[in-house]
Amino acid sequence: MLKQRVLTAIPLATLVIWGIITQPENVIFYSLLVVILISGWEWARLSGVQNITFRAVYAVMIAVAVYFSQQLINSNPHWLSSILSITVIAWFVAIYHMFSKGPQPANQSLSLAKLFIGFIALIPPVLALMLVRAEGAWWLFYCLSIIWVADIGAYFSGKRFGKNKLAPKLSPGKTKEGMYGAVFATSVYSFLAGLFFELQAIELLMLLIIASLTTFISVAGDLSVSLLKREQDLKDTGHILPGHGGILDRIDSVLSSAPFLALLLSLVIFK
């Protein structure tokens, strides 16, 4: 399994990094639309949609909603801050719900509420990433790579020091020590990124604070998808990525972190 994961991850990461650094904004946007289209298909499955046609319709609806939302933001950029703020609040509500109630018993019946939540979870991250991309390709790379760094830090710290479970009902493999390792890793990474971006001292300090907070909230996306999988009695959201599962299995942390990170960066760094 580990070998398969590595064989999938290396070319995938290479393609993503190449695309981020070299491709213009419109190519990035349409690439994100494809990712969200597939994610919409997987979200429909997690919501209990068994009919393949209905899944496809839902996925297309999500992608179309993203497209027109971006056009709306292009015409009314001042709306984006409000959209991201509402999204961040929604994620905090989700965090409270997940930790207070945990997953419900496995039930593969259709959930209209989850289908509705899919619009809130899947649309804003694309708007957030496009906001960051407008500041430059390297900022977009930072916003995505910080999640990769967090995952690596959590993995090695959890393996070495992990004893206390973070959310045993949702994801038994995650530990508090892994979380601390993720925060440490992203803090070091963000310090180096701040030097690369030639930030002033106060901006660098704010970036470190933002990175730490983003690392914590990124877990919300991971745990939310884990909760949906448990409630549908599924191991993975899909099978499109050998050794990794589905697209949602790879971008779950981005769903919650991108709106949060983009909002704070736009308020503190980009200005």
C-alpha positions as CSV (number, residue, x, y, z in Angstrom):
1,M,0.0,0.0,0.0
2,L,2.8,2.5,0.9
3,K,4.6,1.7,-2.4
4,Q,1.4,2.4,-4.3
5,R,0.8,5.6,-2.5
6,V,4.3,6.8,-3.3
7,L,4.0,5.8,-6.9
8,T,0.8,7.8,-7.2
9,A,1.9,10.8,-5.1
10,I,5.2,11.6,-6.9
11,P,3.8,12.1,-10.4
12,L,0.6,13.8,-9.0
13,A,2.6,16.2,-6.9
14,T,4.9,17.0,-9.8
15,L,2.0,17.7,-12.1
16,V,0.3,19.9,-9.5
17,I,3.5,21.9,-8.7
18,W,4.2,22.4,-12.4
19,G,0.7,23.6,-13.0
20,I,0.7,26.0,-10.1
21,I,4.0,27.6,-11.0
22,T,3.8,27.7,-14.8
23,Q,0.1,28.0,-15.8
24,P,-1.9,31.2,-16.0
25,E,-4.9,31.9,-13.8
26,N,-7.5,30.7,-16.3
27,V,-5.9,27.3,-16.6
28,I,-5.7,27.1,-12.9
29,F,-9.4,27.9,-12.6
30,Y,-10.5,25.3,-15.1
31,S,-8.3,22.7,-13.5
32,L,-9.9,23.5,-10.2
33,L,-13.3,23.1,-11.8
34,V,-12.4,19.6,-12.9
35,V,-11.2,18.8,-9.4
36,I,-14.5,20.1,-8.0
37,L,-16.6,18.3,-10.5
38,I,-15.0,15.0,-9.4
39,S,-15.4,16.1,-5.7
40,G,-19.0,16.8,-6.3
41,W,-19.5,13.2,-7.6
42,E,-17.8,11.8,-4.5
43,W,-19.7,14.2,-2.1
44,A,-23.0,12.9,-3.7
45,R,-21.9,9.4,-2.8
46,L,-21.1,10.4,0.7
47,S,-24.6,12.0,0.9
48,G,-26.3,8.7,0.1
49,V,-27.0,9.3,-3.6
50,Q,-27.0,5.8,-5.2
51,N,-28.2,6.7,-8.6
52,I,-25.3,7.4,-11.0
53,T,-27.2,9.9,-13.1
54,F,-28.2,11.9,-10.0
55,R,-24.6,11.9,-8.8
56,A,-23.5,13.2,-12.2
57,V,-26.2,15.9,-12.1
58,Y,-25.2,17.0,-8.6
59,A,-21.5,17.1,-9.6
60,V,-22.3,19.3,-12.7
61,M,-24.4,21.6,-10.5
62,I,-21.5,22.1,-8.1
63,A,-19.1,22.9,-11.0
64,V,-21.6,25.3,-12.6
65,A,-22.2,27.0,-9.3
66,V,-18.4,27.4,-8.9
67,Y,-18.1,28.9,-12.4
68,F,-20.8,31.5,-12.0
69,S,-19.7,32.3,-8.4
70,Q,-16.3,33.2,-9.7
71,Q,-17.8,35.3,-12.5
72,L,-19.9,37.1,-9.8
73,I,-16.8,37.7,-7.7
74,N,-15.0,39.1,-10.7
75,S,-17.7,41.6,-11.1
76,N,-18.2,42.3,-7.4
77,P,-14.9,41.5,-5.6
78,H,-16.0,43.1,-2.4
79,W,-18.5,40.2,-1.9
80,L,-15.7,37.7,-1.5
81,S,-14.7,38.7,2.0
82,S,-18.3,38.2,3.2
83,I,-18.5,34.8,1.5
84,L,-15.3,33.6,3.0
85,S,-16.3,35.0,6.5
86,I,-19.6,33.1,6.4
87,T,-17.7,29.9,5.2
88,V,-15.2,30.2,8.1
89,I,-18.1,30.5,10.6
90,A,-19.8,27.5,9.1
91,W,-16.6,25.5,9.6
92,F,-16.4,26.5,13.2
93,V,-20.0,25.3,13.6
94,A,-19.0,22.0,11.9
95,I,-16.1,21.6,14.3
96,Y,-18.4,22.0,17.3
97,H,-20.9,19.6,15.8
98,M,-18.3,16.9,15.0
99,F,-16.6,17.0,18.4
100,S,-19.9,17.3,20.4
101,K,-21.9,14.6,18.6
102,G,-19.5,12.6,16.5
103,P,-20.6,10.4,13.6
104,Q,-24.1,8.9,13.5
105,P,-24.7,5.2,13.0
106,A,-23.9,4.1,9.4
107,N,-26.9,4.8,7.2
108,Q,-26.7,4.8,3.5
109,S,-30.0,6.6,3.0
110,L,-30.1,9.9,1.1
111,S,-29.4,13.0,3.1
112,L,-30.6,16.3,1.5
113,A,-28.8,18.2,4.3
114,K,-25.5,16.8,3.3
115,L,-26.2,17.6,-0.3
116,F,-26.8,21.2,0.7
117,I,-23.7,21.3,2.8
118,G,-21.7,20.2,-0.2
119,F,-22.3,23.6,-1.8
120,I,-20.9,25.3,1.3
121,A,-17.9,23.0,1.5
122,L,-16.9,22.8,-2.2
123,I,-17.5,26.2,-3.7
124,P,-15.7,28.7,-1.4
125,P,-12.3,26.9,-1.5
126,V,-12.1,27.5,-5.3
127,L,-12.9,31.2,-4.8
128,A,-10.4,31.4,-2.0
129,L,-7.6,29.8,-4.0
130,M,-8.3,32.1,-7.0
131,L,-8.0,35.1,-4.6
132,V,-4.6,33.8,-3.5
133,R,-3.6,33.1,-7.1
134,A,-4.3,36.7,-8.0
135,E,-1.4,37.6,-5.7
136,G,1.0,35.3,-7.6
137,A,1.7,31.7,-8.4
138,W,4.1,31.3,-5.4
139,W,1.4,32.4,-2.9
140,L,-0.9,29.8,-4.3
141,F,1.9,27.2,-4.0
142,Y,2.4,28.3,-0.4
143,C,-1.3,28.0,0.5
144,L,-1.5,24.4,-0.9
145,S,2.0,23.2,0.2
146,I,1.4,24.3,3.8
147,I,-1.2,21.5,4.0
148,W,1.3,19.0,2.6
149,V,3.8,20.2,5.2
150,A,1.2,19.8,8.0
151,D,0.4,16.3,6.9
152,I,4.1,15.3,6.9
153,G,4.7,16.9,10.3
154,A,1.6,15.2,11.8
155,Y,2.6,11.8,10.3
156,F,6.2,11.8,11.7
157,S,5.3,13.4,15.0
158,G,2.3,11.1,15.5
159,K,4.4,8.0,14.7
160,R,7.2,9.0,17.1
161,F,5.3,10.6,20.0
162,G,1.6,9.9,19.4
163,K,-0.2,8.7,22.5
164,N,-3.3,10.8,23.0
165,K,-6.1,10.5,20.5
166,L,-7.3,13.7,18.9
167,A,-10.8,12.5,17.8
168,P,-11.1,8.8,18.4
169,K,-14.7,8.6,17.2
170,L,-13.9,10.2,13.9
171,S,-10.3,9.3,13.0
172,P,-8.6,6.9,15.5
173,G,-5.2,7.4,13.8
174,K,-4.9,11.1,14.6
175,T,-3.2,12.2,17.8
176,K,-2.7,15.4,19.7
177,E,1.0,15.0,19.4
178,G,0.6,14.7,15.6
179,M,-1.3,18.0,15.6
180,Y,1.5,19.7,17.6
181,G,4.1,18.3,15.1
182,A,2.0,19.7,12.3
183,V,1.9,23.2,13.8
184,F,5.6,23.1,14.4
185,A,6.3,22.0,10.8
186,T,4.0,24.7,9.3
187,S,5.5,27.4,11.6
188,V,9.0,26.6,10.4
189,Y,7.9,26.4,6.8
190,S,6.0,29.7,7.0
191,F,9.0,31.4,8.5
192,L,11.0,30.4,5.5
193,A,8.2,31.3,3.2
194,G,8.0,34.8,4.9
195,L,11.7,35.3,4.1
196,F,11.1,34.2,0.5
197,F,8.3,36.7,0.2
198,E,10.4,39.4,1.8
199,L,7.8,40.2,4.4
200,Q,8.3,42.9,7.0
201,A,8.8,41.7,10.6
202,I,5.2,42.3,11.7
203,E,3.9,40.7,8.6
204,L,6.2,37.7,9.2
205,L,4.9,37.4,12.7
206,M,1.3,37.5,11.5
207,L,2.0,34.9,8.9
208,L,3.3,32.5,11.6
209,I,0.1,33.1,13.6
210,I,-2.1,32.6,10.5
211,A,-0.2,29.4,9.6
212,S,-0.7,27.9,13.1
213,L,-4.4,28.7,13.1
214,T,-4.8,27.4,9.6
215,T,-3.1,24.1,10.6
216,F,-5.7,23.6,13.4
217,I,-8.7,24.4,11.1
218,S,-7.4,22.2,8.3
219,V,-8.1,19.3,10.6
220,A,-11.8,20.2,10.4
221,G,-12.0,19.4,6.7
222,D,-10.2,16.1,7.2
223,L,-12.4,15.0,10.1
224,S,-15.6,16.1,8.3
225,V,-14.9,13.8,5.4
226,S,-13.9,11.1,7.8
227,L,-17.3,11.6,9.5
228,L,-19.2,11.3,6.2
229,K,-17.3,8.2,5.3
230,R,-18.1,6.5,8.6
231,E,-21.8,7.4,8.3
232,Q,-21.8,5.8,4.8
233,D,-19.6,2.9,6.0
234,L,-17.0,3.7,3.4
235,K,-13.2,3.5,3.6
236,D,-12.5,6.0,0.8
237,T,-14.4,8.6,-1.0
238,G,-13.5,7.1,-4.3
239,H,-10.9,5.1,-6.2
240,I,-9.5,7.5,-8.8
241,L,-6.1,7.8,-7.0
242,P,-4.6,4.3,-6.5
243,G,-3.4,3.9,-2.9
244,H,-5.0,7.2,-1.9
245,G,-8.7,6.8,-2.6
246,G,-10.7,9.6,-4.0
247,I,-10.1,13.3,-4.7
248,L,-11.9,14.3,-1.5
249,D,-9.5,12.1,0.4
250,R,-6.7,14.3,-0.9
251,I,-8.3,17.7,-0.6
252,D,-10.3,17.4,2.5
253,S,-8.0,19.6,4.5
254,V,-8.0,22.2,1.8
255,L,-11.8,22.5,2.0
256,S,-11.6,24.1,5.4
257,S,-8.2,25.7,5.3
258,A,-8.3,27.6,2.0
259,P,-11.2,29.9,2.9
260,F,-9.7,30.6,6.3
261,L,-6.2,31.2,5.0
262,A,-7.3,33.3,2.1
263,L,-9.5,35.5,4.3
264,L,-6.7,36.2,6.8
265,L,-4.0,36.7,4.2
266,S,-6.3,39.2,2.3
267,L,-6.9,41.1,5.6
268,V,-3.3,41.1,6.9
269,I,-0.7,40.4,4.2
270,F,-2.2,41.3,0.8
271,K,-4.0,44.5,1.7
